[in-house]
Amino acid sequence: MRRRAAPLRLVIFDCDGVLVDSEPVANRVVARDLAELGWVMTPELANDTFLGMTLTDMQPVIEARLGRAVPEGWKQGLMRRLVEAMAIEARAIPGAVEALHGVRALGLPWRIASNSSHEEMRVKFRCIGIATLVEGRVHSHRDVGRGKPAPDLFLATAAAEGVAPADCVVIEDSLTGARAAAAAGMDCLGYAPHADGAALRAVGAVPFGSMFDVPALVALGRGGVA
């Protein structure tokens, strides 16, 4: 991460794929659900098609492919199935909890901003044992209406901490999230553990490969004194 001209005052973490290894679980649930609707879908295709999207944003994509509206109550039913699966199967990304503690040890606050609902995040954080640690520092797209890639969620998260967007860095793994960070005027570190990060770099993020590296990267790019 380049050294910043402005001081860094807030680190904003995404949830899924950054703190919680929930995406394989979600992809499997979504793939099974869509197969029942008539779109033959693998977990891998679900990941490629929907990574970082809200259920609201997914719905028109699904309906366009099916050529019809999804059944009434579909979104609520899928949300329930996702929550049930996450409550049992969510796991922490290696180095994620250490990253939260490491950033705090630098004297910097952090917050979490996700396209997941608060209900989903509560069960995920409870499952990986950090519910108390993150209490009061979690923001959902439902708080602002428009999720990523719109900048609204990140802007609201910065406002909750009382800092300017330019004083924030975002930790993201999806193009959707990286684009939202760019739209909000925030620097972005792009977590890419299984790739070279070229796609994230193309939308303005600085790729890195391990969550264990986050505190050092944040310290390196910290800039002026907060």
N, C-alpha and C positions, 0 to 999 in steps of 0.2 A: 504494500500500500504506500502510495506517495505521501511525503510529509505535507501536511495541510498548512495553508496560510492562516486559516482561522482556527481558533481553539476548538477541540472536540469536547462536547458537553453531554452527549447522549449516544449510547449504542442501542440500536433497535434490532432485535432478533426476530426472524420469521419463526414459525412453529414447526410445521410439517417439513421434514427433510433437512431441517437445520438443528432443531432441538430434539424432535421426536421422529423416530424411524417408523412413521405411520403410513407412508405412501404405499408400500407393498400391501399392507392390509386394506387400505382404501381402494387400491386398484383391483384387488381380487373381489371385493364386495361390489364395486361398480360394474366390473365385467360380468359377474354373475347376474346382476340386476338387469343389465342391458340385454344380455342373451335371452332372458325371459321375455323381454319386450320385442325381440326379433332382430336385434343387432348383434350378430355373432362377434364377440369381443374377447380378446385375451387381456390379462393384466398388463402386459407390455404395451398393447395398443391403448389401453385406458390411460396409462402413464403418458404416452406420447401425445394423446389427444387432449387430455384434461389437466395436465400438471399445473397447479397453481390457481385453477379456476374455482369460483364459487358454484354451488349447485344451481343458483339462479342463472349464471352465465352458461353453464353446461346445458340447461334445458333446451334453448333454441337450437343448439348444435345437434342434440339428440333428436329433436322433433323434425329437423330438416332431413336427417338421415333416414328416419322411420317413415317420413311422409305423412305423419299424423301427430296429433297432440298426445302427450303422455297421459296416462290415466289420472283422474282426479286424486289428489293426495299422494301422488308419486314422490314428490320431493320430501314430504314429511316422513313417508315410509322409508325412503333411502337414508335420510338423516338418522332415523331410529336404528336402522341396521348398522350404520357406520358407528354410532355411539356404542352399541352393544359389542361390536367387534373390538373397538379401541379399548374398551374397559378391560379387556382380557389380554389383547395381543400387542398393545403399544410398547415400544422399547425406546430407550434413550439412544440418540446418536452418540457413538464413541467420542468422548471429549466435550460433549455439549454442556454437561453440568459443570465440568471443570472450567469451561469458557465463561459461564456466568459468574462463578466465584473469582476467576482470574481478572475479569473486567472490573468487578467490584473492588478487588484488591488494588487496582490502579487508581481508585478513588473516583471512578466514573459510574454514574447510574446507568441502568439498562431497563428497557421495556420490551414487551413482546407484542407484535402486530401481525395478525394472521387473517386469511380469508376463511378460516374455520370459525364455527360458531363458538360461543362461550361454553355451551353444553359439551361440545366435542372436546374442547381444550381442557375443561375440568377433568374429564375422565382420563384423558391422555396424561396430564400432569400428575394425577393421583396414581395412575398405573406405574409411572416411572419414578415416583417418590419425591416430586418437587412441588407439590401443591402449596405447601406453606411458604416455600422460598419465593414463588412467583405471585403470591397473593397481592392483589391491588396494582399489579404492573402488567396486566394482560388486556389487549385491545382486539376487538373483532370487527370485521367489515360491517357487521350488523349495527355497530355503534354509529356508523357514519352514512350508511345507505349504499355507497358505491365502494366496491372492493377493488383490489389491485386488478388491472394495471393502472387504474385511476390513482392519483396521489393522495386522495382524501384521507385514507387510513393513516398513512405515515405523517401527514400534516397534523392530524388530530393527536397522534401519539406524541409528537414534538411539543404541541401546545399543552398537553397534559403535564409535561415535565417543565414547561415554561422556558423552552429554548427555541432558537431559530432553526429552520430547516437546514441551513448551511452549517450548523454546529453539530449535525448528526452523521453517523455512519450506520448503514443498514447491512445486516448479514442475511443473505438470500441464497436460495438454490435454484430458483425458477426464473425463466425469462420474464414471466408475468410480474414477479416481484421486483426484479432488477429494473424493468421498465417503469414500475411505479416509483422506485427510488429516484430514478433519473427525472421523472416528471415532477417529483417533489423538491428537486434541487439538492438531493442528498448523495453523498458518496456511497458506494456499494461494494462490499466484499462478496464475491460469488463463490459459494461452496460447491466444488465440483470434484467429489472424491473418486469418481469412476471415469472421468474424461479430462481432456486438456483444458476445458473451460473456454474454448474459442467462441462458442455461441454466447456465453455470458459476457465475455470481453467485447463482443460486437455490439452489445447494448449498453456498454459503459461500465460494467463491473470489473473489479480486479479479482481474477480467479485465485483460489487456494484449495488445498486438498485435504486438510485435516482440521477439525474443530479444536484440537489441542493447540493449534497455532494462533487462534484468535487473539488471546491477550497480547502476544508478542507483535502481531500485525497491528493491533490497535495502538499499542505503545509506540511503534515505529512511525505511524502516521499521525500521531496525536497533535502535533503543531504547538501553537501557543498555549499558555497556561490557562486552564478554565477558571 
